[in-house]
């Protein structure tokens, strides 16, 4: 049973690695909702979480997560993209970090809208002129990927308001462009989603059957050797009594 359990565990492949716990939970929940057997476990180095599943379910899992826009990009990886090589950062580096963090936060906010699969925000914030007291006029480009027939296009004013309220120097709605795209669900082969569940059920049945077989063999061996097991002690006692009489 231990050997079979190890073989079953070795057949699982890593789909995603180094995710935070929220990302891993969202991915596993989406896969389980589509009857794909998946699980999360800590990475070997302890630097995040990884999602594992059966290798035969890999194509279906990738398609399901693509349609759901998962895993969402974490807004905590700014330090990995813009690494500080020294103790003091230049004003340009600080500005790029600020813009990138704001773009990630705005994209995370727009993903909370119903029907939105993914959202990307690109900000253009010019530097303030040293000879002009007028605040710089920035601009923004928003890309919304929505589910089919979600009707998210009617919420363009709300999307623009969310971007403007979260960006300093962006007050003109005409400076915010919003583009909508639809992501059609990926067509999976017939039975591709249920194979993982059936395979897991077959594995469980095989393990149960193997355990029952081992138990029956053990009972058969005990029943076959019952005479030897029960008669070994009396025979030894009889031999000892005969030796004492002699």
C-alpha positions in Angstrom: 0.0 0.0 0.0 2.9 2.4 0.8 4.5 1.6 -2.6 1.2 2.2 -4.4 0.7 5.5 -2.5 4.1 6.6 -3.5 3.5 5.8 -7.2 0.2 7.7 -7.1 1.9 10.7 -5.5 4.8 10.6 -8.1 2.3 10.8 -11.0 1.2 14.3 -10.0 2.9 17.2 -11.7 3.4 20.8 -10.6 1.2 23.2 -12.5 2.2 26.4 -10.8 5.0 27.2 -8.4 5.9 30.0 -6.0 2.3 31.3 -5.6 1.1 33.1 -2.6 -1.6 31.3 -0.6 -4.5 33.3 -2.0 -3.4 32.6 -5.6 -3.0 28.9 -4.8 -6.5 28.8 -3.2 -8.1 30.5 -6.2 -6.4 28.2 -8.7 -7.4 25.0 -6.7 -10.9 26.2 -6.2 -11.4 26.9 -9.9 -10.0 23.5 -10.9 -12.2 21.7 -8.3 -15.3 23.5 -9.6 -14.5 22.0 -13.0 -14.0 18.4 -11.5 -10.2 18.5 -11.9 -8.5 16.9 -8.9 -5.9 19.5 -7.7 -4.2 20.3 -4.5 -1.8 22.8 -3.1 1.4 22.1 -1.1 4.3 24.2 0.2 7.3 24.5 -2.0 10.4 22.6 -1.0 12.2 25.8 -0.1 9.2 27.3 1.7 9.1 30.3 -0.5 5.4 29.9 -1.5 2.8 27.4 -2.6 2.6 25.1 -5.6 -0.4 23.6 -7.3 -0.2 19.9 -8.2 -2.4 17.7 -10.3 -2.4 14.6 -12.5 -0.3 15.1 -15.6 -3.1 13.9 -17.8 -5.3 16.8 -16.5 -2.7 19.4 -17.4 -4.3 20.6 -20.8 -7.7 20.9 -19.3 -6.4 22.7 -16.2 -4.5 25.2 -18.4 -7.6 25.9 -20.5 -9.8 26.4 -17.4 -7.4 28.8 -15.7 -6.9 30.7 -19.0 -10.7 31.3 -19.2 -10.8 32.4 -15.6 -7.8 34.7 -15.8 -5.9 32.8 -13.1 -3.6 33.1 -11.3 -4.0 36.8 -10.9 -0.7 38.7 -10.9 0.4 39.5 -7.4 1.0 43.2 -6.5 3.7 42.3 -4.1 6.4 41.5 -6.8 7.4 45.1 -7.4 10.6 44.5 -5.5 11.5 41.7 -7.9 10.9 43.7 -11.0 12.5 46.9 -9.8 15.3 45.8 -7.6 17.3 48.3 -5.6 21.0 47.9 -6.3 22.1 50.6 -3.9 21.0 52.3 -0.7 19.7 55.4 -2.5 17.3 55.3 -5.5 17.1 57.9 -8.2 13.9 59.9 -8.7 13.3 58.1 -11.9 13.4 54.7 -10.2 11.1 55.9 -7.5 8.6 57.2 -10.0 8.7 54.0 -12.0 8.0 52.0 -8.9 5.1 54.2 -7.9 3.5 54.0 -11.3 3.9 50.3 -11.5 2.4 49.8 -8.0 -0.5 52.1 -8.9 -1.2 50.2 -12.1 -1.2 46.9 -10.3 -3.6 48.2 -7.6 -6.0 49.6 -10.2 -6.0 46.4 -12.2 -6.7 44.5 -9.0 -9.6 46.8 -8.3 -11.1 46.5 -11.8 -11.0 42.7 -11.6 -13.5 42.8 -8.8 -16.2 44.0 -11.3 -18.7 41.4 -12.3 -17.9 39.8 -15.6 -14.3 41.0 -15.7 -11.8 38.1 -16.3 -8.7 40.3 -16.3 -7.8 44.0 -16.4 -4.7 46.0 -17.2 -4.0 49.6 -16.6 -1.2 51.7 -18.2 -0.6 55.1 -16.7 1.3 58.0 -18.2 2.1 60.6 -15.6 4.4 63.4 -16.9 6.8 65.2 -14.6 5.8 68.5 -13.2 7.2 71.5 -15.0 9.5 73.6 -12.8 8.4 76.9 -14.5 4.7 76.2 -14.5 2.5 75.8 -11.4 -0.2 74.0 -13.4 -0.3 70.3 -12.4 0.6 67.9 -15.2 -2.2 66.3 -17.1 -1.7 62.5 -17.2 -3.4 59.9 -19.3 -4.4 56.2 -18.9 -5.2 53.3 -21.1 -7.3 50.5 -19.7 -7.7 47.0 -21.2 -10.7 45.0 -20.0 -11.0 41.3 -20.8 -14.5 40.2 -20.0 -16.6 37.1 -20.2 -19.0 36.7 -23.2 -22.2 38.6 -22.9 -21.1 40.1 -19.6 -22.4 43.6 -20.5 -19.4 45.2 -18.9 -19.2 47.8 -21.7 -22.0 49.8 -20.0 -19.8 50.3 -17.0 -17.1 52.3 -18.9 -17.9 55.5 -16.9 -17.4 53.6 -13.6 -14.1 52.2 -14.9 -12.9 55.6 -15.8 -14.0 57.1 -12.5 -12.1 54.3 -10.6 -8.9 55.0 -12.6 -9.1 58.8 -12.2 -9.9 58.7 -8.5 -6.9 56.5 -7.9 -4.4 58.6 -10.0 -3.1 62.0 -9.1 -3.3 64.5 -11.9 -5.8 62.6 -13.9 -9.1 64.6 -13.9 -10.2 64.6 -17.6 -12.3 61.6 -18.6 -11.3 62.1 -22.2 -7.7 61.3 -21.2 -8.8 57.8 -20.1 -9.4 55.2 -22.9 -11.1 51.9 -22.2 -10.9 49.0 -24.5 -13.1 45.9 -24.1 -12.3 42.4 -25.3 -14.1 39.1 -24.8 -12.5 35.8 -23.9 -14.5 32.9 -25.3 -14.4 29.7 -23.3 -12.0 27.1 -24.5 -13.6 24.0 -26.0 -12.3 20.9 -24.2 -12.4 17.4 -25.7 -15.3 15.3 -24.5 -14.5 13.7 -21.2 -11.3 15.7 -20.7 -12.6 17.3 -17.5 -14.0 14.1 -15.9 -11.0 11.9 -16.6 -9.2 13.3 -13.5 -12.1 12.4 -11.2 -12.5 9.0 -12.7 -8.8 8.3 -12.5 -8.8 9.3 -8.8 -11.8 7.0 -8.1 -10.1 4.1 -9.9 -7.0 4.7 -7.9 -8.9 4.7 -4.6 -10.8 1.6 -5.6 -7.5 -0.1 -6.5 -6.0 0.8 -3.2 -9.1 -0.5 -1.3 -9.0 -3.7 -3.4 -5.4 -4.2 -2.7 -5.9 -3.7 1.1 -8.8 -6.2 1.0 -6.6 -8.7 -0.9 -3.8 -8.4 1.6 -6.3 -8.9 4.5 -7.8 -12.0 2.9 -4.3 -13.5 2.3 -3.3 -12.8 5.9 -6.5 -14.5 7.1 -5.9 -17.4 4.8 -2.3 -17.9 6.1 -3.5 -17.7 9.7 -6.2 -20.2 9.0 -3.8 -22.6 7.2 -1.3 -22.5 10.0 -3.7 -22.4 12.9 -2.8 -26.0 13.9 0.9 -25.2 14.1 0.3 -22.0 16.0 -2.1 -23.6 18.5 -0.2 -26.9 18.8 3.3 -25.5 19.2 3.0 -24.6 22.9 1.4 -27.8 24.1 4.0 -29.9 22.3 6.8 -27.9 24.0 5.2 -28.4 27.4 4.8 -32.1 26.8 8.4 -32.5 25.8 9.5 -30.6 29.0 7.3 -32.9 31.2 8.8 -36.0 29.6 12.3 -34.8 30.2 11.5 -34.1 33.9 10.1 -37.6 34.3 13.2 -39.1 32.9 
